[in-house]
Amino acid sequence: MDECLSVLRALLAGEPVTRQGDFFDLDEALILPTPSPPVPLVVGGRSDAALGRAARLGDGWLGIWVSARRYAEVVARIADLAGEAGRGDVTWRHGLNVWCGLDDDRERARRQLAAGMTSMYGLPFEAFERWSPSGSAEEVAAFLAPYVDAGARDLNLICPGPDRAAVLTRVAEVRRLLLDR
């Protein structure tokens, strides 16, 4: 992954890349036009190796199934590691994937969320419930606010429900509530 991110960063910068590595053999490889705005390289994972990779080679970290406290700790750790690697000037683009149940009826929201997650992962919902808010847009926004305060800039809300239009309307309300704080 380190080699991949190094090659990708050079290619996205518009630089011709010549490299004979363990996984890539490139001779004057080039991507044109150079993406504008630049594509942020966001690294996921919970291991020390993943956090170090995000610090050295990424533009952000993507968390999932983590408390707001742990999220803040990881963001601070990545900033420290980036500084140690001479990357103190990164404009971080940290993100969070979070499963949400969105409905004005909190129990219905929870049931929809539980059904979607159980179907996807084949595990009991209770294994994920503490990181997966359900309820109204206001309740979900209140759950997500500490993550935003900790540095999450991109929130990927995964919201199962039978009425997609209603879910999208509620997601838009969560966004508005978080931006208006």
C-alpha positions in Angstrom: 0.0 0.0 0.0 2.9 2.4 0.7 4.3 1.9 -2.7 0.8 2.3 -4.3 0.2 5.6 -2.5 3.6 6.9 -3.4 3.1 6.1 -7.1 -0.5 7.5 -7.0 0.6 10.8 -5.3 3.2 11.4 -8.0 0.8 10.5 -10.8 -1.9 12.8 -9.4 0.7 15.6 -9.2 1.2 15.3 -13.0 4.7 14.1 -12.7 6.0 11.4 -15.1 6.7 8.4 -12.9 9.5 5.9 -13.6 9.7 3.3 -10.9 10.8 -0.4 -10.6 9.3 -1.5 -7.3 8.0 -4.6 -5.7 4.5 -4.1 -7.2 4.9 -1.5 -9.9 7.2 -1.2 -12.9 6.5 2.1 -14.6 8.4 3.9 -17.3 7.4 7.6 -17.7 3.8 6.9 -16.6 1.6 10.0 -16.6 -1.9 11.0 -15.9 -3.2 14.0 -17.9 -4.9 16.2 -17.4 -3.9 16.5 -13.8 -7.0 16.4 -11.6 -8.2 19.8 -10.5 -9.0 20.1 -7.7 -6.5 17.5 -6.5 -7.9 14.1 -5.4 -7.3 13.7 -1.7 -5.7 10.4 -0.7 -7.7 9.2 2.4 -6.4 6.2 4.2 -8.5 3.8 6.2 -7.6 1.3 8.8 -7.2 1.0 12.6 -3.7 -0.5 12.8 -0.5 1.5 13.7 0.7 0.8 10.1 -2.5 2.3 8.7 -2.2 5.4 10.9 1.5 5.8 10.0 0.6 5.5 6.3 -2.1 8.1 6.6 0.4 10.5 8.3 3.2 9.9 5.8 1.4 9.5 2.5 -2.3 10.5 3.0 -4.4 13.6 3.1 -6.7 12.2 5.7 -7.9 9.2 7.6 -11.2 7.4 7.2 -12.7 5.9 10.4 -15.5 3.5 11.0 -16.9 1.9 14.2 -15.0 4.2 16.5 -16.0 6.4 19.4 -15.7 10.2 19.1 -13.0 10.1 21.8 -11.0 7.5 19.9 -11.6 9.3 16.6 -10.1 12.5 18.2 -7.1 10.5 19.5 -6.4 9.0 16.1 -6.6 12.4 14.4 -4.1 13.8 16.9 -1.8 10.8 16.5 -1.8 11.2 12.8 -0.9 14.9 13.1 2.0 14.0 15.4 3.3 11.3 13.1 3.0 13.6 10.1 5.0 16.2 11.9 7.7 13.7 12.7 7.7 12.8 9.0 8.2 16.4 8.0 4.6 16.9 6.9 3.4 19.6 9.2 1.6 21.5 6.5 -1.1 19.0 5.5 -4.7 20.3 5.0 -6.3 17.3 6.5 -9.4 15.7 4.9 -10.4 13.2 7.6 -13.7 11.3 7.2 -16.0 8.9 8.9 -18.2 6.1 7.6 -21.2 5.7 9.9 -24.3 3.6 9.6 -27.4 5.6 10.7 -31.1 4.9 11.1 -33.0 8.1 10.2 -36.7 8.3 11.0 -38.8 10.6 13.2 -39.8 7.4 15.0 -36.6 6.4 16.9 -37.6 2.7 17.3 -38.5 2.4 13.6 -35.2 4.0 12.7 -33.4 1.5 14.9 -35.2 -1.5 13.4 -34.4 -0.3 9.8 -30.8 0.2 10.8 -30.5 -3.2 12.5 -32.0 -5.0 9.5 -29.7 -3.3 7.1 -26.5 -3.9 9.1 -27.5 -7.5 10.0 -28.2 -8.2 6.3 -24.8 -6.7 5.2 -22.5 -8.2 7.8 -24.3 -11.3 9.0 -23.6 -10.3 12.6 -26.0 -9.1 15.4 -26.7 -5.4 15.3 -25.7 -5.1 19.0 -22.1 -5.6 17.9 -22.3 -2.2 16.1 -25.0 -0.4 17.9 -22.9 1.9 20.0 -21.3 3.5 16.9 -24.5 3.6 14.8 -27.0 6.3 15.8 -30.7 6.1 15.1 -33.5 8.6 15.4 -34.5 11.9 14.1 -32.1 14.1 12.1 -31.6 16.2 15.3 -30.6 13.1 17.3 -28.2 11.8 14.6 -26.6 15.2 14.2 -26.1 15.4 18.0 -24.4 12.0 17.8 -22.1 13.1 14.9 -21.2 16.6 16.3 -18.3 15.4 18.5 -16.8 13.7 15.4 -17.0 16.9 13.5 -15.4 18.7 16.4 -12.6 16.1 16.4 -11.8 16.8 12.7 -14.2 14.8 10.6 -14.8 16.8 7.4 -16.4 14.1 5.2 -19.2 12.1 6.7 -20.4 9.1 4.7 -23.9 8.3 6.1 -25.1 4.8 5.3 -28.8 4.9 6.0 -31.1 2.0 5.2 -34.8 2.6 4.9 -37.7 1.8 2.6 -38.4 5.4 1.5 -35.1 6.6 -0.1 -36.5 10.1 -0.7 -37.4 10.5 3.0 -34.0 9.2 4.0 -32.2 11.6 1.7 -34.3 14.5 3.1 -33.3 13.6 6.6 -29.6 13.3 5.6 -29.8 16.8 4.2 -31.3 17.9 7.5 -28.4 16.3 9.4 -26.0 18.2 7.1 -27.7 21.5 7.7 -27.8 21.0 11.5 -24.1 20.2 11.6 -23.2 23.1 9.4 -25.4 25.5 11.4 -23.8 24.7 14.8 
